[in-house]
Amino acid sequence: MAQCGRLDRRNEDRRPTQQPIAILRRHRFRTVKEKAYLRNYADGGVCLAASQPAELDERLSLRLADGPKFDVKVRWQMQQGDHCLLGCEYVDPKAFDALKTALGD
């Protein structure tokens, strides 16, 4: 449960990747697109490396290049150097299967 002094509360197997992904954030009357990287994904959610922080419980839309778009909710974030790690939970539980298929896994 604890590794390297950190508590690991996740039960799902995480699949590491460095896949580019777009974050689509809703700001008032427009949608802002940001570049990010999918660091890992699992049955319960994803970890993103993004240039901008997020609010807890903020809803983000994610899109792989030529792939599916799916929504997540931010559950945690951590600053790491010049980027933020965002731990997100799928809004739709079927998103994991769509993501896994799009990544050829």
Contacts in CASP RR format, 6 or more apart in sequence:
PFRMAT RR
TARGET T0000
AUTHOR 0000-0000-0000
METHOD contacts of the structure
MODEL  1
MAQCGRLDRRNEDRRPTQQPIAILRRHRFRTVKEKAYLRNYADGGVCLAA
SQPAELDERLSLRLADGPKFDVKVRWQMQQGDHCLLGCEYVDPKAFDALK
TALGD
1 7 0 8 1.000
1 8 0 8 1.000
2 8 0 8 1.000
10 42 0 8 1.000
12 42 0 8 1.000
12 43 0 8 1.000
12 44 0 8 1.000
12 45 0 8 1.000
13 42 0 8 1.000
13 43 0 8 1.000
14 40 0 8 1.000
14 41 0 8 1.000
14 42 0 8 1.000
14 47 0 8 1.000
15 40 0 8 1.000
15 41 0 8 1.000
15 42 0 8 1.000
15 100 0 8 1.000
15 105 0 8 1.000
16 39 0 8 1.000
16 40 0 8 1.000
17 38 0 8 1.000
17 39 0 8 1.000
17 40 0 8 1.000
17 41 0 8 1.000
17 103 0 8 1.000
18 37 0 8 1.000
18 38 0 8 1.000
18 39 0 8 1.000
19 37 0 8 1.000
19 38 0 8 1.000
19 64 0 8 1.000
19 103 0 8 1.000
20 35 0 8 1.000
20 36 0 8 1.000
20 37 0 8 1.000
20 38 0 8 1.000
20 64 0 8 1.000
20 65 0 8 1.000
21 36 0 8 1.000
21 37 0 8 1.000
21 38 0 8 1.000
21 48 0 8 1.000
21 62 0 8 1.000
21 63 0 8 1.000
21 64 0 8 1.000
22 33 0 8 1.000
22 34 0 8 1.000
22 35 0 8 1.000
22 36 0 8 1.000
22 62 0 8 1.000
22 63 0 8 1.000
22 64 0 8 1.000
22 65 0 8 1.000
23 33 0 8 1.000
23 34 0 8 1.000
23 35 0 8 1.000
23 36 0 8 1.000
23 48 0 8 1.000
23 50 0 8 1.000
23 60 0 8 1.000
23 61 0 8 1.000
23 62 0 8 1.000
24 31 0 8 1.000
24 32 0 8 1.000
24 33 0 8 1.000
24 34 0 8 1.000
24 60 0 8 1.000
24 61 0 8 1.000
24 62 0 8 1.000
24 63 0 8 1.000
24 69 0 8 1.000
25 31 0 8 1.000
25 32 0 8 1.000
25 34 0 8 1.000
25 58 0 8 1.000
25 60 0 8 1.000
25 61 0 8 1.000
26 32 0 8 1.000
26 59 0 8 1.000
31 61 0 8 1.000
34 50 0 8 1.000
34 51 0 8 1.000
34 52 0 8 1.000
35 51 0 8 1.000
36 48 0 8 1.000
36 49 0 8 1.000
36 50 0 8 1.000
36 51 0 8 1.000
37 48 0 8 1.000
37 49 0 8 1.000
38 46 0 8 1.000
38 47 0 8 1.000
38 48 0 8 1.000
38 62 0 8 1.000
38 64 0 8 1.000
39 46 0 8 1.000
39 47 0 8 1.000
39 48 0 8 1.000
39 49 0 8 1.000
39 85 0 8 1.000
40 46 0 8 1.000
40 47 0 8 1.000
41 47 0 8 1.000
41 96 0 8 1.000
41 99 0 8 1.000
41 100 0 8 1.000
41 103 0 8 1.000
42 96 0 8 1.000
43 96 0 8 1.000
44 89 0 8 1.000
44 90 0 8 1.000
44 93 0 8 1.000
44 96 0 8 1.000
45 72 0 8 1.000
45 87 0 8 1.000
45 88 0 8 1.000
45 89 0 8 1.000
45 90 0 8 1.000
45 95 0 8 1.000
45 96 0 8 1.000
46 62 0 8 1.000
46 72 0 8 1.000
46 87 0 8 1.000
46 88 0 8 1.000
46 90 0 8 1.000
46 99 0 8 1.000
47 85 0 8 1.000
47 86 0 8 1.000
47 87 0 8 1.000
47 88 0 8 1.000
48 62 0 8 1.000
48 85 0 8 1.000
48 86 0 8 1.000
48 87 0 8 1.000
48 88 0 8 1.000
49 80 0 8 1.000
49 83 0 8 1.000
49 84 0 8 1.000
49 85 0 8 1.000
49 86 0 8 1.000
50 83 0 8 1.000
50 84 0 8 1.000
50 85 0 8 1.000
50 86 0 8 1.000
51 82 0 8 1.000
51 83 0 8 1.000
51 84 0 8 1.000
52 84 0 8 1.000
53 77 0 8 1.000
53 79 0 8 1.000
53 84 0 8 1.000
54 60 0 8 1.000
54 74 0 8 1.000
54 77 0 8 1.000
54 84 0 8 1.000
54 86 0 8 1.000
55 74 0 8 1.000
56 74 0 8 1.000
56 75 0 8 1.000
56 76 0 8 1.000
56 77 0 8 1.000
57 73 0 8 1.000
57 74 0 8 1.000
57 75 0 8 1.000
58 73 0 8 1.000
58 74 0 8 1.000
59 71 0 8 1.000
59 72 0 8 1.000
59 73 0 8 1.000
59 74 0 8 1.000
59 91 0 8 1.000
60 71 0 8 1.000
60 72 0 8 1.000
60 73 0 8 1.000
60 74 0 8 1.000
60 86 0 8 1.000
60 88 0 8 1.000
61 69 0 8 1.000
61 70 0 8 1.000
61 71 0 8 1.000
62 69 0 8 1.000
62 70 0 8 1.000
62 71 0 8 1.000
62 72 0 8 1.000
62 88 0 8 1.000
63 69 0 8 1.000
64 99 0 8 1.000
64 102 0 8 1.000
64 103 0 8 1.000
67 102 0 8 1.000
68 95 0 8 1.000
68 98 0 8 1.000
68 99 0 8 1.000
68 102 0 8 1.000
70 90 0 8 1.000
70 91 0 8 1.000
70 92 0 8 1.000
70 95 0 8 1.000
70 98 0 8 1.000
70 99 0 8 1.000
71 90 0 8 1.000
71 91 0 8 1.000
71 92 0 8 1.000
71 95 0 8 1.000
72 88 0 8 1.000
72 89 0 8 1.000
72 90 0 8 1.000
72 91 0 8 1.000
72 95 0 8 1.000
73 88 0 8 1.000
73 89 0 8 1.000
73 91 0 8 1.000
74 86 0 8 1.000
74 87 0 8 1.000
74 88 0 8 1.000
75 87 0 8 1.000
75 88 0 8 1.000
75 89 0 8 1.000
76 86 0 8 1.000
76 87 0 8 1.000
77 84 0 8 1.000
77 85 0 8 1.000
77 86 0 8 1.000
77 87 0 8 1.000
78 84 0 8 1.000
78 85 0 8 1.000
79 85 0 8 1.000
90 96 0 8 1.000
END
